[in-house]
Amino acid sequence: MKPLRNWATTAATTVPGKETLPAGGHGCEIRAARIVPEDWGNGPEDKLIVEFEIKEGTQYDGFFARQFENKLKYNINANWGGSMKQAVTDKDGFTNPYFKGFINSVEKSNPGYDFEKAQFDERTLIGKKVGLVFRDEPFESDDGNVYHAVKAAWSCAYDEAKDQPAPKPKDLRKRRGNSIRTTQMQETYDNDDLPWGK
C-alpha cells in the first residue's frame, strides 16, 4: 500500500455501540408540529407532522437528539428520527378519528390545554407532553438483510405511557432459503401503515 494522503491530520473515528430505544410506552415532548398538504391522487389532504423527544426522567431522555447528532456526522442532510405523520381528515373531509385520538392524548397529558380553544393551531402543540407507544417494525433492505426500527404506533396520556406494554412486533421478515440475516438498527420513521398515516 502506498502512503495515504492526509493520514497524519485525519481524525480517527470508530462507531460506538448503537443506543436503542425499547419498545413500549415512553413519555415524550412535542418539539415541532406543522401541517403539510399531500396529494395521493384523491385531491390534497392535510397531514400533521409532529417531531418529538423522549422526556420521561429516564436514561432515554434526549434519545432522538443523540441519534440525530450521530447521524449528522455521516450525513449533513440527516432528518430528526422521532417523528410521525397523521392525516387530519378522512377521505370525506371529516375529522379523522386517529387525529382526534392523538389530540385527546395531548389534552389529557397537559391539564388546561384545549386544542379547540387554541383555534386548531397546530403550533400550540409544541412543548406539550404526550405518551407514545413504540413497537419493533422489521423491514428488509434491498440486499436481503432484515433490520429493526422502533416506531411510534399510537398515543396515550403521558402519565399512562410507562404502564403500556410493548406491542407485538410486526412480522415482516423475508426468508432467503432457510436463513434470515438480521442486523439491529433502531430509529423512528414516518410510516403510512400506522394509524398516524390513515
Secondary structure, 3 states (H helix, E strand, C coil): CCCCCCCCCCCCCCCCCCCCCCCEEEEEEEEEEEEEEEECCCCEEEEEEEEEEECCCCCCCCHHHHHHHHHHCCCCCCCCCCEEEEECECCCCCECHHHHHHHHHHHHHCCCCCCCCCCCCHHHHCCCEEEEEEEEEEEECCCCCEEEEEEEEEEECHHHHHHCCCCCCCCCCCCECCECCEEECCCCCCCCCCHHHC
